[in-house]
Amino acid sequence: MANNYTRISYTLRQIVERTRWSSRAEVVEEIRQAKPVEMKIRGDGSSDDHYMSARALDDLLSLMVDLRLVTVDNRGRVSASIEGRRAADDPSIYDLLIKSSIRSLLEQDGCPIGKVLDTVRGIRLPAVPDAKTIHDRLKANNKSMTLNLDRFRRLLYMYACAGGIDRLVRVHYRQANG
């Protein structure tokens, strides 16, 4: 199963292959028809046909617009931005563009990356610097912050995937019930 970082990279390459798409719906439908492994999502294991919904793919396109990878003109036609075309060809440029765009988005929403990192450094046990704790503390110190938790979590994850921040994952075990 892929993550949004990989899905965006795949979608960007598909958009770049054609000069212009007539609509967002056309991009979504083409990807859904192709059923690429990058768009598989978790299922219950009873079927191999668990792919992202059209709505989820459209949301992914919206994020790509926010990240300056693609543009949508006044007629709704979709194309890769100049930066997006360069990023599609080079993983290091892709990472740089993702990091730069996320820093800009965080800044616009009232939580620049410097404040995020300061907040992370200030979190001590028993609290842990997960997205919710970081977001809650940023929000408590900055009432004008407009970024909701889901978008904050998504942006932090993408920022980590691009190498902008370390993401530590710990697994804890406990006795099973029963």
BELNORMO-V33481 format. One record per pair of residues at least 24 apart in sequence whose ideal C-beta (glycine too) atoms are under 10 Angstrom apart, sorted by the first residue. I is the first residue (numbers start at 0). J is the second residue. If there is no record, write none. Layout:
i->I j->J
i->I j->J
This chain:
i->0 j->36
i->0 j->37
i->0 j->38
i->0 j->39
i->0 j->40
i->0 j->41
i->0 j->42
i->0 j->49
i->1 j->35
i->1 j->36
i->1 j->37
i->1 j->38
i->1 j->39
i->1 j->40
i->1 j->51
i->2 j->37
i->2 j->156
i->2 j->157
i->2 j->160
i->3 j->51
i->3 j->55
i->3 j->58
i->3 j->59
i->3 j->62
i->3 j->63
i->3 j->153
i->3 j->156
i->3 j->157
i->3 j->160
i->4 j->93
i->4 j->94
i->4 j->97
i->4 j->153
i->4 j->156
i->4 j->157
i->4 j->158
i->4 j->159
i->4 j->160
i->4 j->161
i->5 j->36
i->5 j->37
i->5 j->38
i->5 j->160
i->6 j->30
i->6 j->35
i->6 j->37
i->6 j->38
i->6 j->39
i->6 j->40
i->6 j->51
i->6 j->55
i->6 j->56
i->6 j->59
i->6 j->62
i->6 j->63
i->7 j->37
i->7 j->59
i->7 j->60
i->7 j->62
i->7 j->63
i->7 j->66
i->7 j->68
i->7 j->69
i->7 j->83
i->7 j->86
i->7 j->93
i->7 j->97
i->7 j->157
i->7 j->160
i->8 j->37
i->8 j->68
i->8 j->86
i->8 j->87
i->8 j->90
i->8 j->93
i->8 j->94
i->8 j->97
i->8 j->160
i->9 j->33
i->9 j->35
i->9 j->36
i->9 j->37
i->9 j->38
i->9 j->59
i->9 j->87
i->10 j->35
i->10 j->37
i->10 j->38
i->10 j->56
i->10 j->59
i->10 j->60
i->10 j->62
i->10 j->63
i->10 j->68
i->10 j->69
i->10 j->87
i->11 j->63
i->11 j->66
i->11 j->68
i->11 j->69
i->11 j->79
i->11 j->80
i->11 j->83
i->11 j->84
i->11 j->86
i->11 j->87
i->11 j->88
i->11 j->93
i->11 j->96
i->12 j->37
i->12 j->79
i->12 j->83
i->12 j->86
i->12 j->87
i->12 j->88
i->12 j->93
i->13 j->37
i->13 j->79
i->13 j->87
i->14 j->60
i->14 j->63
i->14 j->68
i->14 j->69
i->14 j->70
i->14 j->77
i->14 j->78
i->14 j->79
i->14 j->80
i->14 j->83
i->14 j->84
i->14 j->87
i->15 j->68
i->15 j->69
i->15 j->78
i->15 j->79
i->15 j->83
i->15 j->84
i->15 j->85
i->15 j->86
i->15 j->87
i->15 j->88
i->16 j->79
i->16 j->87
i->17 j->77
i->17 j->78
i->17 j->79
i->18 j->76
i->18 j->78
i->18 j->79
i->19 j->70
i->19 j->72
i->19 j->74
i->19 j->76
i->19 j->77
i->19 j->78
i->19 j->79
i->20 j->60
i->20 j->69
i->20 j->71
i->20 j->75
i->20 j->76
i->20 j->77
i->20 j->78
i->20 j->79
i->21 j->74
i->21 j->75
i->21 j->76
i->21 j->77
i->22 j->71
i->22 j->74
i->22 j->75
i->22 j->76
i->22 j->77
i->23 j->53
i->23 j->56
i->23 j->57
i->23 j->60
i->23 j->61
i->23 j->64
i->23 j->69
i->23 j->71
i->23 j->75
i->23 j->76
i->23 j->77
i->24 j->53
i->24 j->56
i->24 j->57
i->24 j->60
i->24 j->75
i->24 j->77
i->25 j->75
i->25 j->76
i->25 j->77
i->26 j->56
i->26 j->57
i->26 j->59
i->26 j->60
i->26 j->63
i->26 j->69
i->26 j->71
i->26 j->77
i->27 j->51
i->27 j->52
i->27 j->53
i->27 j->54
i->27 j->55
i->27 j->56
i->27 j->57
i->27 j->59
i->27 j->60
i->27 j->77
i->28 j->53
i->28 j->56
i->29 j->56
i->30 j->56
i->30 j->59
i->30 j->60
i->31 j->56
i->58 j->153
i->62 j->100
i->62 j->104
i->62 j->150
i->62 j->153
i->62 j->154
i->62 j->157
i->63 j->100
i->65 j->100
i->65 j->101
i->65 j->103
i->65 j->104
i->65 j->107
i->65 j->150
i->65 j->154
i->66 j->96
i->66 j->97
i->66 j->99
i->66 j->100
i->66 j->101
i->66 j->103
i->66 j->104
i->66 j->154
i->66 j->157
i->67 j->96
i->67 j->97
i->67 j->99
i->67 j->100
i->67 j->103
i->67 j->104
i->68 j->93
i->68 j->96
i->68 j->97
i->68 j->100
i->90 j->161
i->91 j->161
i->91 j->162
i->93 j->161
i->94 j->160
i->94 j->161
i->94 j->162
i->94 j->163
i->95 j->161
i->95 j->162
i->95 j->163
i->96 j->161
i->97 j->154
i->97 j->157
i->97 j->158
i->97 j->160
i->97 j->161
i->97 j->162
i->97 j->163
i->98 j->157
i->98 j->158
i->98 j->160
i->98 j->161
i->98 j->162
i->98 j->163
i->98 j->164
i->99 j->161
i->99 j->163
i->100 j->154
i->100 j->157
i->100 j->158
i->100 j->161
i->101 j->153
i->101 j->154
i->101 j->155
i->101 j->156
i->101 j->157
i->101 j->158
i->101 j->159
i->101 j->161
i->101 j->163
i->101 j->164
i->102 j->154
i->102 j->158
i->102 j->163
i->104 j->146
i->104 j->150
i->104 j->151
i->104 j->154
i->104 j->157
i->104 j->158
i->105 j->137
i->105 j->144
i->105 j->146
i->105 j->150
i->105 j->151
i->105 j->154
i->105 j->155
i->105 j->158
i->107 j->145
i->107 j->146
i->108 j->137
i->108 j->143
i->108 j->144
i->108 j->145
i->108 j->146
i->108 j->147
i->108 j->150
i->108 j->151
i->108 j->154
i->109 j->137
i->109 j->138
i->109 j->141
i->109 j->142
i->109 j->143
i->109 j->144
i->109 j->145
i->109 j->146
i->110 j->134
i->110 j->137
i->110 j->138
i->110 j->140
i->110 j->141
i->110 j->143
i->110 j->144
i->110 j->145
i->110 j->146
i->110 j->151
i->110 j->154
i->111 j->137
i->112 j->154
i->112 j->155
i->112 j->158
i->112 j->163
i->112 j->164
i->114 j->140
i->114 j->141
i->114 j->144
i->115 j->151
i->115 j->154
i->115 j->155
i->115 j->158
i->115 j->164
i->116 j->163
i->116 j->164
i->119 j->155
i->119 j->164
i->119 j->165
i->127 j->167
i->127 j->169
i->128 j->167
i->129 j->155
i->129 j->167
i->130 j->154
i->130 j->155
i->130 j->156
i->130 j->166
